[in-house]
Amino acid sequence: MKQQKIYGLYFFVIILSFVITSLSIYYYPVFSSDTLYYLVTAQTYLQQGFHAAEAIYPWPWYSILIAYAAKILHLSLLHTAYLLNYIFFAGISILFISLVRSFTTDWLVLLAAAFFILTFRPLTKYSHFILRDNPYWFFMMLSIYCFVRYMKQPGWWLALGWSLTTFFAGLMRMEGWFFLLLAPWLVFLVSEERLLKRLGHFLQLNCLMIIGGLVLLSYFFLFGSHQLVYLGKFYNFLVALPTGGGFSFNTAHIKTNQLASSILPVVSAGYASLFLLAGLIAVNIWLFFSALSLVHLINLFYCNKCGVIIRSKAGLALIGYIAINCLILILFSLQTFNFVPRYFQLIALLVLVFSVFGFVHLYQSWQNKRTKYNKIMFPLVIFLLLIMTVGSLIRTGPNKAFVYQAGNWLQQHASASDKLYTNSGQIAWFSKLTNTVGWQCGYIGVVNDSTCFIPANLNTKPWSGNRFVVIVIDQKQTPTLASELNSSLGTQPIKTFCERTKCAVIYDLQNTH
């Protein structure tokens, strides 16, 4: 296949990726509370350095990436974070097509891969979110691509590329470093070469780990083991390696005892472990199905080439990555019992590779009219794909635009010296007022102090000494709060921005009397 044709496809995919990301950001102009952590951490890093940033967010590397990119590009932190999103999602799209291309050069398959990744709603719905998962997925896809290429044709550059990209993925999310430790062992399972040759590949892939180990040993001998605590959360990672599995199973044992003693009937208490395991498996399978979507599950049943792909070195490497990711998810689930759909996104992206081949086979069977069953299934799959495409391009539901409008109004009508009290971190950020209090509650490690807004006790008046007061209220949950605020503040709001049942009410305390 001509390279010009491939580059043309890549260019087209990048443009469409930019369009989809732009539509998503346009419809959802307000970032999440997690984003506020990253932005405030980046701002703190630029002003006060690493340790101050680490005190706010213990794993600050994504924020540091945003901070340096903003410094180089001379953009605001928020605009820089959005720009990085464009790069990451376009990069993930290109890497996905390149990963499929590692198994075939069939033009129809590559077109299907481009269509699938651009309309993959479980992924595109995160294109407006500023999350560390976005660079993590990008670096992990780059890591997987390098690893698959390495398994097909080993070389120092691919080994170094794999080590660096996996290391950078670990800086975004610590799970990446587990791949750095475990993935090289796949060469002993995947490769059919002599043991000595496989050992050489293993050492090649571990070149960065070997260098890092030598640096740590030198650090240990020069400064002593007690100095390792200054390595921050990396030290916690080193400590957790030998104890993480034990901690996971200890947590599972505690949960089992709780099930046996307080939830399950006496006759079933002996099956608490089985009940817990079945529940964990069921929840994880459901979240995986949610991350992959129904249409791609259907396509998997038609992947007649999956057996051939899996038996190849590249296919076994891909399966190995999926297995490692499943192991990480199991250990994480046992430790925290916290189930988040986006944690399954990387597995879904890798399984999506097989879905592409299944779809092409279904299309060819439908075109050749092999069975009557395919005449029904292919139109059904196309219908489901069209729904997913519409979902990727058209956004629905609340977008919290009222928060952006309130912050923007304050930016235009308040002077730089004005003090602001608000219970919304997003409004505090959009207002660009430096003298702002109250918003930290529930965001930057502050649970409750004298500045926190407590609807049940307005007599504390935490807004004292500030000119502007902006409170986000939910009229459905607290229908009388607006009138109570008016009474406590002694004035009426000068501006109100609403969306459905939620409103941002703005008070100017200079107009109180």
N, C-alpha and C positions, 0 to 999 in steps of 0.2 A: 504494500500500500504506500502510495506517495506521501512523503512527509508533509507536503503542502496541504494535503487533504486533512491530515490529522491536526496540523496547526490551525487550519481554518475552523475545525470543529471546536478546538480549545478556545479560540478567540470568541466564537459564537456563544459558548457556554459561559465564559467570563462575563460577557455583556449581559446575558440573561440573568446570571447570578446577581450582578449589580442592580439590575432592575427589580428583582424579587426582594433583595435586601432594602432597597430604597422604598418600595411600597410598604414594607413591614415597618420601617422606622417612621415613615410618614404617618401611618395609621396609629402607631403606638409611640407617641413622642415622650412619654414618661418612663423613665427607667425604674427598675425594681429596687427593693430595699437592699438586696445583695450588692447591686451596682454601687450603691452609696458607700458601702464598705470599701470597695475597690478604689473609687474616686477619692475619698477622704484619705485613704492609705497612701495613694499616689501623691496627693497634695502634701501630706505630712512628710513623705520621703524627700520630696524636693526642698522642703523648708527645714526639716530637722534631722534627716538622715535615716539610716536603716533601722536602728534599734527603736526609734520612736514609731516608725511605720510598723515594725513587728509587734509592738505593744498593742496596736489597734487590730491588726489582722496577722495572726501567727505565721501565715504562709504568703508573704507579700510579693512574690515574684511576678505575678500578673500585673499587679499595681506598679511595680518597678518598670516593667515593660512599657506600660502606658505612659509613665512619667518620662522615661528617656525618649520615647517616640514623640511625645508632645514637645519636649525640649528641642529636639532636632528639627521638627517640622514647624515649630512656632505656632502651634494650634492649642486650643483649650483642651483640657483633659477629656472632657466629654466628647468633643468632636474627634479627638485622636482615637478614643475607644471605639467610636462608630466606624472610623476609617479602618481600624484593625479588623473589625467585623467583616467589612467588605472583602478584605484580603483573605481572612481565614475561610469564609464560606466559598469564595471563588476557588481558593486553594484546595479545599476538601472536594469540590466538584471535579476539578482537574485530576486530582490524585485518585479519585474513585474510578474515573474512566481509564486512567493509566494502569490501575490495578487490574481491571477487567482485561485490558490490552495485554497484560502479562500472560493471559491464558489463551487469547485468540486475537487474530487481526481481522476477523470478519466484520465488515463495515456495518452490517445490520445490527450486530451485537453491540458495537460501540455506539451507534445511534440510540439504541434502547437504553444503554447505560447512561448516556447524557440526559435522556428524557427522564429516566427514573430518579437520578440524583437531583435534578432541578425541581421535580415535582414531589419529592419525598417530604410530605407534610410533617412527619415527626421530626425532621431536621430543620426545615425552613421556618417552622414556628419559633425557633430560637434565634433567627437572624437579627432580630432587633434587641435581643437580650445581651447585656454586657456581662458576661459570665466567664470565669476561668475555664469552663468546659469547652468554650469555642476554640481557644488556642490548644487546649489539650487534645481535642479531636483532630485538629489540623496536624500537630506534631506526631500524633499516634498514627494517622493515616500515612504520613511521610515515612515514619518508622517502619510500618508494615510493608510499604512499597519497597523500601531499601532491603528489608529482610527477604521478601519474596524474590527480588532480583538477585540477592546474594545466594540464595539457595539454588537458583538456576545457574549462576555463573559467579563463583566466589572471587572476591578481590578486595584489596586493602581499602580502596576508596569507598566501596559499598559498606564494608565493615565499619569504617570510621563514620560514614554518614549515618548508618543505623545507630551507632553508639551515641552520637551527638543529638540526633533528633529524639531518641528515646529519653536521653538525659533532660533535654528541654521540655519534653512532655511531663517528666517528673517534677520539673520546677513549677508547672502549672497545676498539676494534681499529683499527689504523692504516689498514686497507683502506677504512674509511669515508671517509677524506679523498680517496682516489682517485675515489670517486663524486662528491665535492664538486667535483673538478676536471673530470671527464669527462662527467657526466650532463647539464650544461647544453648541451653541444654537440648533444644529441639534438634540440633544438628546430629545428635546421637540416635535420634528416632527417625529422622527424615532421610538422612543421607545413607546411601548403600556403599559408600567408599570404605577403604580400610580404616581400622580404628585409629591409626596414627594420623591419617589424613583428616579424619573427623576431629581429632584432638587439636590439630593445627587450625581448623576452622573455628573451633570453640575459643581458642586463645585469640584469634583475630577479632572475633566479635566482642571479646572481653578486654580489648586493648585499653579502653577508657577506664574500665573498672580496675584493671591492674595498675594503671598510672594513679588513679584516685586512691587505691589502697596503699601504694607506696608513699603518697603525700600524707595520708592519715597516719601511717606508721612513723614517718619523720616527725610529724606534729606531736605524736604521742611521746616519742623519745626526747624531743626538745623541750616540750612544755609540761609533760605529765598528763595522766588521764583526767585529772580534775579540770583541766582546761577545755576538755571536749564539750562541756556544757555551753561554752560560748559559741558553739556552732549552731545554736538555735534549734529549730525543729528538725534539722538534719540529724542532730544528736538523738532526738526522740525516735527518729526513724531507725537509727542504728540499734537503739535499745529495744525497740518494738519487734525487730526481726526474730530474735530467739523466743520472745514471750508472746507475740501476737496470736499464734495459734492456741496456746494455752488459755489466754484471756478470752478468746472467742468461745471456746468450749466451756469455760467456766461461766461465762454469761449465759450460754445456752442451758447449762445445768441449773442456774438460778431461775430462769424462765420456766424450765420444766417443773421445778418444785412449786412455783407459783401456780402453774396450771393444775397440778395435782392437788394442791391444798385448797384452792379458792374458786376454781372455775369448773373443773370436770367433776362429775359425780364419783362417789366412792368406788363404785364397781369398775369405773374406767380410769382411775388414777394411775394404774400400772402401765397404761398406754400413753402417758403424757409425752414421753420422748417421741413416740411415733406420731402423735397428734401434732406436736411442734414441728417436726420434720416435714410432715405432709403439708402443713400450713405454709411453711417457708417455701417449699417447692411450688405450691399452687400460686402463691403471691408472685414469686419470681417469674414463673411461666406467663402469668397474666400480664405482668409489666413488660416482659419481652414481646409478647403478642401486640401490646399497645404500642411499643416502640417500633415494631416492624410494620404493622397494619395488615388487615385481612387480605387485601389484594396480593401482597407479596408472599403471604403464606400459601395462597392458591398457586402462585407461580412456582413455588418450590416443589410442588407435587409433579410438575411437568419438566423438571430439570433432568432430562435424560443424559446429559453430559456430566452431571455432578459426580458420578462414580469415576469417570476418567479424570476429571479435574482433581478430585480428592486424592487419587492415587499418584498424582504427579508430585514432585518435590515442592513446587510452589503451592499446590493445593493443600498438602500436608502442613506446610508452614502456616497457611491461613487458618486451618483447623486448630493448629497448636495455639495460635493467638486467641482464637475464640475460647479454647479450653482454659487458658491462663486467665482470661477476663472473667470467665465463669467462676473460677477458683477465688479470684479477688472479691467478686460480688458475694459469694457464699460467706467468706470470712468477714466481710464488711457487714453483711446482714446479721450474722451471729453476734457481732460486737455491739451494734447500735440498734438493730431492728427498725432501721429507718429506711423506707422504701421510696425512692424517687425515680420516676420514669426515665429521666435523662441519663441516669447511671447505666442504662441498658443501650444507650444510643450507639456506642462503639461496636458492640456485638451486632446490633441491627444493621449497621453499615457494612460489616463484613459478610453477614448472611445475605444482604441485598445483592452481592456479587453473584450468588447462585440464582437468585430470583431473576436476574437479567437473562441468564441462559434458559431458565424455565419459560419465560415469556416468549422468547424467540422460537423455542421449540413448539409452544402452543400455537403461535402465529403460523408457523410452517405447516403444522398439522391441520389447522383450520383452512389454510390456503389450498392444501392438497386434498381436502375433504376426506380425511382418513376415517373419521368416525362421526356419527351424529352428535355424540356427546360434546365434541370439540366445537360444533356449530353453536352450542349454547354457551359453553364456558368462555370462549374467546370474546364474544360481545359483552358478556358479564364483566370480564376483566377490564375491557376497554371502558365500560361504563364506570367502574370503580376508580380507574385511573383518571378519568375525566373529573370525577368528584374530588379526587385528591389534588388535581391540577388547579381546579377552581379554589380549593381551600388554600393552596400555596400562593395564589395571586390576589384573592379577595379576602379581606379581614373583616371579621364580625365581632360583636360583643363590646363591652366597655373598654375604653382605651385610656381612661383617666386624663383626658385632655384638659379637664377643669383644673387639675393640679398645675400643669404647664402654664395655663392662662393666668392663674393666680400669681405664680412666681414671676412671670413676664410682666404682669401689671405692676408688681412691686418694684421690679427693676426699673421701670419707666417713671414711676411716681415717687419713689423714695430716694433720698439723698444718701451718699455714701456713709455719712455719720449717723444716720438713723438706726435705732436699735429695733430688732425684730424678735418677737416671741412666736413660735409656731410648733405644733406637734407633728409636722411633716418634714422629714429630711429632704424630700424632693423639692418642696417649695423653698426651703432654705437654700438649696443649691441653685435653683433657677433664679432666685431673687438677687444673687451675687452680693448680698449684704454680709459684711464680715462680722458685725456685731449681732450675732444671732444665737439665741439660747432656746432650750426646750426640745429641739428636734433630736438631740442625742439619745433621748430615752428610748430604749428598745433597739437602738442601732449600734452605737459604738460602746458596747459593753456596759451601758448604764441602764439598770433595771428600774430604779426609783430613787430620786433625790428631790431636793426642794424645788428644782426647776421643772419637774415632770408634771404633765397635764393629767389630772385625775378628775374625770367627770363627776364622780360621786362626792367630791369634796372641793367645790369651787371656791370655798372660803379661804383656801391657802393662797390664792391669787399669785401664782408663780410668775405671772407676766409683769409684775411691778417693776417700774423703772424703764420699760420699753415703750417706744412710740407706737409701733404697729403690732397688732396681735392677729395671727391667722390660724384658725382652727379648722381642721377637716373633721366633719361630723357625718354620721350616717343617720339620716332622718327616720329610717325604718327601724333601726335598733334603738335609737335614743330620740324619740320624737319630740321630747320637751327640752332637749339640751340647748337648742337655739335660743329659746326664750329665757332659759336660766342663765345663759351666757350674757345676753343683753342686760339682764338684771344685775348680774355680778359685776360687769364692766361699766355699767351706768351709761351705756350709749348703744346706738343702733349700728349695724355694719354699714360701712361706706360702699362695699362692693361684695357681691356674692357670685361665685362661679359654681355651677352644678352639673352633674351628670347622673341621671336616674335618681337614686335616693341619696347619693353622696354629694356634699357641698363643701366648698372652701369659703368660709366667711371671713372677711377682712375688716378689722376695726382700726380706727385711728384714735388713739387715746388723747391726742391733743384737742380733739373735739368733744371731750367728755363733758365739760361744764360750760 
